[in-house]
Amino acid sequence: MLEKVAEAWQRTSQTFTEIPPMADTPQQPEITYPTPWQYKLVGREQTALRTVVAEVVGQRAYALELSHRSRKGSYVSMNLELTVVSEADRLSLYASLGASPHVLYVL
């Protein structure tokens, strides 16, 4: 049995070493700012997520819509769309939204 596993592992590792590296592809996409950006927020309460977004985004124009509610209603996901003016702005919003205890995930 162990011999078969060892043989399978050896075939698999050979397959992976035959795959060429992806050095020709850029690590990050080229983003031109300002640009519309969308975040998906997951939390337990829609009202709490709306409050967090209002606090983080401030006076900036945005759209926030319910995306999905779990079958039992324990979780909600919402789509937040707004314009980001730079990479620093985009990452700062991501970090600020994720720092809230009401936001379980930011995608």
Residue pairs with C-beta under 8 A, 6 or more apart in sequence:
31 87
31 90
33 84
33 85
33 86
33 87
33 89
34 83
34 84
34 85
34 86
35 83
35 84
36 81
36 82
36 83
37 81
37 82
37 83
37 84
37 90
37 93
38 79
38 80
38 81
39 79
39 80
39 81
39 93
39 94
39 97
39 106
39 107
40 67
40 77
40 78
40 79
40 80
40 105
40 106
40 107
41 49
41 52
41 53
41 77
41 78
41 79
41 80
41 97
41 103
41 105
41 106
41 107
42 75
42 76
42 77
42 103
42 104
42 105
42 106
42 107
43 49
43 52
43 75
43 76
43 78
43 102
43 103
43 104
44 74
44 75
44 76
44 102
44 104
45 76
45 102
46 66
46 76
46 78
48 102
49 64
49 76
49 78
49 102
49 103
50 64
50 78
51 102
52 97
52 100
52 102
52 103
53 62
53 64
53 78
53 80
53 97
56 93
56 96
56 97
56 100
57 80
57 82
57 93
60 82
60 83
61 82
61 83
62 80
62 81
62 82
63 79
63 80
63 81
63 82
64 78
64 79
64 80
64 81
65 78
65 79
66 76
66 77
66 78
67 76
67 77
67 78
67 79
68 76
68 77
69 75
69 76
69 77
70 76
75 104
80 97
82 93
84 90
84 93
94 106
97 103
97 106
98 105
98 106
